[in-house]
Amino acid sequence: MSVSNFTFQLREETPADQATISNLVEKVFGPGMYARAAFALREGRVAQPGLSFIAQSGEDIIGTVRQTQVLWGDRPVLMLGPLAVDATYKSKGIGRALMNRSVEAAQEQAQSDGAPVIVLVGDYDYYAPFGFAKIAPGLISLPRPTDPQRILACELVDKGLAGYSGALT
């Protein structure tokens, strides 16, 4: 992909990328990330194959987006995050490219037997163009305090959110 005379590639993450991804995420979010509800939900979980991607420039991993499977109530959903781009490469379309690819891949899986919904904790203004909307108050709870205005969902299939409520675990 090329944006503003900057070239990068997207590819599916592999097990060999784990240490570099962890370092990038910690560099972007800092030590405070460990206190966040989204981190608690993803901790110890493996990123979903085919739904988690990296952006690479030359040999350097400069961005990542991951999806993991969690439960909302007793039903599976995908949780997107973290989305992280090295500060050196911000505002070059990398985050947008990663989001588009990851949501597109989840939509493809949802057409067969994949989860019908992606949830995330993030800024509505950034994620709305990718199909994310605020979840109605009272329909979802997280394991740690979270601003309810930042809990978003994307339906991957028609009426994908129907019947979902309860705790995200």
C-alpha positions in Angstrom: 0.0 0.0 0.0 1.2 3.5 -0.7 -0.1 6.6 1.1 1.5 10.1 0.7 4.7 8.6 -0.9 5.0 6.2 2.0 4.8 2.5 1.2 3.9 -0.3 3.6 2.5 -3.8 3.4 -0.3 -5.4 5.4 0.0 -9.1 6.3 -1.6 -11.5 8.7 0.4 -11.7 12.0 2.3 -14.8 12.7 3.6 -16.4 16.0 7.0 -15.1 15.2 5.7 -11.5 15.4 4.5 -11.8 19.0 7.5 -10.1 20.8 7.6 -7.3 18.3 3.9 -6.7 18.6 4.0 -6.7 22.4 6.9 -4.1 22.3 5.0 -1.9 19.9 1.8 -2.0 21.9 3.6 -1.2 25.1 5.5 1.7 23.4 2.2 3.1 22.0 0.0 2.7 25.1 2.5 2.8 28.0 2.3 1.0 31.3 -1.2 2.3 31.9 -2.6 -0.1 29.4 -2.5 -2.9 32.0 -5.2 -1.2 34.1 -7.7 -1.0 31.2 -10.7 -3.2 30.9 -9.9 -4.1 27.3 -6.5 -5.3 28.4 -8.0 -7.5 31.1 -10.3 -9.1 28.6 -7.6 -9.9 26.1 -4.9 -11.0 28.6 -3.8 -14.5 28.0 -5.9 -14.9 24.9 -4.5 -15.7 21.5 -5.3 -13.4 18.6 -7.7 -14.8 16.1 -6.0 -16.3 13.0 -7.0 -14.5 9.8 -8.3 -11.5 11.7 -5.2 -10.0 13.2 -2.8 -8.0 11.0 0.4 -6.1 11.0 1.7 -3.2 8.9 5.2 -3.5 7.8 7.7 -1.1 6.3 10.7 -2.9 5.1 11.5 -5.3 7.9 9.9 -3.1 10.6 6.5 -3.8 12.1 5.0 -0.3 12.4 1.4 -1.1 13.2 -0.9 -3.9 14.5 -4.5 -4.7 14.9 -5.8 -7.8 16.7 -9.0 -9.5 17.3 -9.7 -12.0 20.0 -12.8 -14.0 20.8 -14.5 -13.2 24.1 -18.0 -13.9 25.4 -20.8 -11.3 25.7 -23.1 -13.0 28.1 -22.8 -16.6 27.0 -22.4 -15.8 23.3 -19.1 -15.4 21.4 -18.1 -12.0 19.9 -14.8 -10.6 18.6 -13.0 -8.0 20.6 -10.9 -5.7 18.4 -7.7 -4.2 19.9 -5.3 -3.1 20.4 -4.9 -1.0 17.3 -1.5 0.5 17.5 0.7 2.4 15.1 4.3 3.5 15.9 4.2 7.3 16.6 6.8 7.9 13.8 4.3 6.6 11.3 1.1 8.3 12.6 -1.3 10.1 10.1 -0.1 8.0 7.1 -3.3 5.9 6.8 -1.8 2.8 8.5 -4.4 2.6 11.3 -7.2 3.0 8.7 -5.7 0.3 6.4 -5.4 -2.1 9.3 -8.9 -1.4 10.5 -10.4 -1.9 7.0 -8.6 -5.2 6.5 -9.5 -6.6 9.9 -13.2 -5.7 9.7 -13.4 -7.0 6.2 -11.8 -10.3 7.2 -14.3 -10.6 10.2 -17.2 -9.9 7.8 -16.0 -12.7 5.5 -15.8 -15.1 8.5 -19.2 -14.0 9.8 -20.8 -15.1 6.6 -20.0 -18.7 7.4 -19.5 -19.5 11.0 -17.7 -16.5 12.5 -18.9 -14.3 15.3 -21.6 -11.8 14.2 -20.3 -8.8 16.2 -17.1 -7.0 17.0 -16.8 -5.0 20.2 -14.1 -2.5 21.2 -13.4 0.3 23.6 -12.4 3.4 21.8 -13.2 6.8 20.4 -16.5 6.8 18.5 -15.4 9.5 16.1 -12.5 7.4 14.9 -14.3 4.0 14.7 -17.7 5.1 13.3 -16.5 5.1 9.7 -15.6 1.4 10.1 -19.2 0.6 11.0 -19.0 0.9 14.8 -21.8 2.4 16.9 -22.3 3.0 20.6 -23.9 0.2 22.5 -27.1 1.1 24.3 -26.6 1.7 28.0 -27.2 -1.3 30.2 -26.6 -3.9 27.5 -23.0 -4.6 28.3 -20.6 -4.5 31.3 -16.9 -4.9 31.4 -14.6 -6.3 34.1 -13.2 -2.9 35.0 -14.7 0.6 35.0 -15.1 1.9 31.4 -16.7 5.0 30.0 -19.9 3.5 28.5 -19.7 6.1 25.6 -16.5 4.3 24.5 -17.9 0.8 24.3 -18.7 0.3 20.6 -20.0 -2.6 18.4 -20.0 -3.4 14.7 -22.6 -5.8 13.4 -21.0 -8.1 10.8 -24.3 -9.6 9.7 -27.8 -8.2 9.6 -29.2 -7.9 13.1 -26.0 -9.4 14.5 -26.5 -7.6 17.9 -30.0 -9.1 18.4 -30.2 -10.8 21.8 -26.8 -9.7 23.1 -26.6 -8.5 26.7 -24.6 -9.0 29.9 -21.0 -9.1 30.9 -18.1 -9.2 28.5 -15.8 -12.0 29.7 
